[in-house]
Amino acid sequence: MASKSQFSIVTYERRPGYWRAAISPCAHSGIFIRGRTTVSFVTPDDYGSESDAMIAAETIISTL
């Protein structure tokens, strides 16, 4: 199970009333990320509020 502290969550409004959250792993301090590609992904559904999108992102992280 992944920890929320290992990820960065950014919510955004796709259009009025349609919110999603982008989730990306937190980069470690330093010049290089050794052998890894930083990838982000987006919640699969639209949500009616920013807080709903944030909760959905946290749920996805907890299932990783």
Buried (B, 14 or more C-beta within 10 A) or exposed (E): EEEEEEBBBBBEEEEEEEBBBBBBBEEEEEEEEEEEEEEEEBBEEBBEEBEBBBBBBBEBBEEE
